[in-house]
Amino acid sequence: MKTLHMVTWILLVIGGLNWLLVGLGGFFGGNWNVVNLLLGSWPQVEWLVYILVGLSAVYEIVTHKGTHMSGSSASMM
């Protein structure tokens, strides 16, 4: 489970940074969608990356309490 959590966390960081660049690119008039720039010639693979990032978010939402309540802060609650 720890490996799955780490993979989903990495995918969420990649997705979050990509959205940051998409937003900044919008303000500065550029296309800074890194996933599209890297995988744009393979749209199915690009869509798969977006699906995996979305599924990672769902997984982290569902397991968040159990994953993060096992640390030292759990004794405070």
Phi and psi in degrees as GROMACS dihedral restraints (atoms count N, CA, C in turn):
[ dihedral_restraints ]
;  ai    aj    ak    al  type     phi  dphi    fc
    3     4     5     6     1   -63.9    20    10
    4     5     6     7     1   -37.2    20    10
    6     7     8     9     1   -65.1    20    10
    7     8     9    10     1   -43.4    20    10
    9    10    11    12     1   -61.8    20    10
   10    11    12    13     1   -42.1    20    10
   12    13    14    15     1   -61.4    20    10
   13    14    15    16     1   -42.6    20    10
   15    16    17    18     1   -65.8    20    10
   16    17    18    19     1   -41.2    20    10
   18    19    20    21     1   -63.9    20    10
   19    20    21    22     1   -45.0    20    10
   21    22    23    24     1   -65.4    20    10
   22    23    24    25     1   -37.5    20    10
   24    25    26    27     1   -63.7    20    10
   25    26    27    28     1   -43.5    20    10
   27    28    29    30     1   -63.1    20    10
   28    29    30    31     1   -43.1    20    10
   30    31    32    33     1   -62.7    20    10
   31    32    33    34     1   -38.1    20    10
   33    34    35    36     1   -67.2    20    10
   34    35    36    37     1   -38.0    20    10
   36    37    38    39     1   -65.2    20    10
   37    38    39    40     1   -44.7    20    10
   39    40    41    42     1   -60.7    20    10
   40    41    42    43     1   -45.5    20    10
   42    43    44    45     1   -63.6    20    10
   43    44    45    46     1   -42.1    20    10
   45    46    47    48     1   -64.7    20    10
   46    47    48    49     1   -42.9    20    10
   48    49    50    51     1   -65.5    20    10
   49    50    51    52     1   -37.8    20    10
   51    52    53    54     1   -62.5    20    10
   52    53    54    55     1   -44.2    20    10
   54    55    56    57     1   -66.1    20    10
   55    56    57    58     1   -34.3    20    10
   57    58    59    60     1   -59.5    20    10
   58    59    60    61     1   -46.4    20    10
   60    61    62    63     1   -67.8    20    10
   61    62    63    64     1   -36.1    20    10
   63    64    65    66     1   -61.6    20    10
   64    65    66    67     1   -44.9    20    10
   66    67    68    69     1   -64.5    20    10
   67    68    69    70     1   -46.2    20    10
   69    70    71    72     1   -63.7    20    10
   70    71    72    73     1   -39.8    20    10
   72    73    74    75     1   -61.7    20    10
   73    74    75    76     1   -34.5    20    10
   75    76    77    78     1   -63.6    20    10
   76    77    78    79     1   -40.4    20    10
   78    79    80    81     1   -70.7    20    10
   79    80    81    82     1   -33.8    20    10
   81    82    83    84     1  -101.0    20    10
   82    83    84    85     1     8.7    20    10
   84    85    86    87     1    74.0    20    10
   85    86    87    88     1    30.7    20    10
   87    88    89    90     1  -128.9    20    10
   88    89    90    91     1   163.1    20    10
   90    91    92    93     1   -99.4    20    10
   91    92    93    94     1    98.4    20    10
   93    94    95    96     1  -108.4    20    10
   94    95    96    97     1    27.1    20    10
   96    97    98    99     1   -76.7    20    10
   97    98    99   100     1    99.2    20    10
   99   100   101   102     1   -64.2    20    10
  100   101   102   103     1   -39.0    20    10
  102   103   104   105     1   -61.7    20    10
  103   104   105   106     1   -44.1    20    10
  105   106   107   108     1   -66.6    20    10
  106   107   108   109     1   -40.1    20    10
  108   109   110   111     1   -64.4    20    10
  109   110   111   112     1   -36.9    20    10
  111   112   113   114     1   -80.9    20    10
  112   113   114   115     1   -37.2    20    10
  114   115   116   117     1  -119.8    20    10
  115   116   117   118     1    11.8    20    10
  117   118   119   120     1   -58.6    20    10
  118   119   120   121     1   -28.7    20    10
  120   121   122   123     1   -78.1    20    10
  121   122   123   124     1   -11.2    20    10
  123   124   125   126     1  -122.5    20    10
  124   125   126   127     1    78.3    20    10
  126   127   128   129     1   -58.9    20    10
  127   128   129   130     1   -34.7    20    10
  129   130   131   132     1   -65.1    20    10
  130   131   132   133     1   -37.5    20    10
  132   133   134   135     1   -69.9    20    10
  133   134   135   136     1   -39.6    20    10
  135   136   137   138     1   -60.4    20    10
  136   137   138   139     1   -45.9    20    10
  138   139   140   141     1   -62.3    20    10
  139   140   141   142     1   -37.9    20    10
  141   142   143   144     1   -62.7    20    10
  142   143   144   145     1   -40.2    20    10
  144   145   146   147     1   -61.8    20    10
  145   146   147   148     1   -44.8    20    10
  147   148   149   150     1   -62.8    20    10
  148   149   150   151     1   -40.2    20    10
  150   151   152   153     1   -63.9    20    10
  151   152   153   154     1   -43.6    20    10
  153   154   155   156     1   -64.1    20    10
  154   155   156   157     1   -39.1    20    10
  156   157   158   159     1   -64.5    20    10
  157   158   159   160     1   -43.3    20    10
  159   160   161   162     1   -63.5    20    10
  160   161   162   163     1   -43.8    20    10
  162   163   164   165     1   -64.4    20    10
  163   164   165   166     1   -34.4    20    10
  165   166   167   168     1   -63.0    20    10
  166   167   168   169     1   -41.0    20    10
  168   169   170   171     1   -63.0    20    10
  169   170   171   172     1   -43.9    20    10
  171   172   173   174     1   -62.1    20    10
  172   173   174   175     1   -44.6    20    10
  174   175   176   177     1   -59.9    20    10
  175   176   177   178     1   -45.3    20    10
  177   178   179   180     1   -66.6    20    10
  178   179   180   181     1   -36.0    20    10
  180   181   182   183     1   -64.5    20    10
  181   182   183   184     1   -45.9    20    10
  183   184   185   186     1   -67.9    20    10
  184   185   186   187     1   -38.9    20    10
  186   187   188   189     1   -99.9    20    10
  187   188   189   190     1     2.3    20    10
  189   190   191   192     1   -55.2    20    10
  190   191   192   193     1   -50.6    20    10
  192   193   194   195     1   -62.4    20    10
  193   194   195   196     1   -46.2    20    10
  195   196   197   198     1   -67.1    20    10
  196   197   198   199     1   -35.6    20    10
  198   199   200   201     1   -73.4    20    10
  199   200   201   202     1   -40.9    20    10
  201   202   203   204     1   -98.6    20    10
  202   203   204   205     1    -8.2    20    10
  204   205   206   207     1   -89.2    20    10
  205   206   207   208     1    -3.8    20    10
  207   208   209   210     1   -84.5    20    10
  208   209   210   211     1    -6.2    20    10
  210   211   212   213     1   -81.8    20    10
  211   212   213   214     1  -167.7    20    10
  213   214   215   216     1   -67.6    20    10
  214   215   216   217     1   -24.6    20    10
  216   217   218   219     1   -71.6    20    10
  217   218   219   220     1   -14.5    20    10
  219   220   221   222     1   -64.3    20    10
  220   221   222   223     1   -30.3    20    10
  222   223   224   225     1   -72.9    20    10
  223   224   225   226     1   -17.8    20    10
  225   226   227   228     1   -81.9    20    10
  226   227   228   229     1   -19.3    20    10
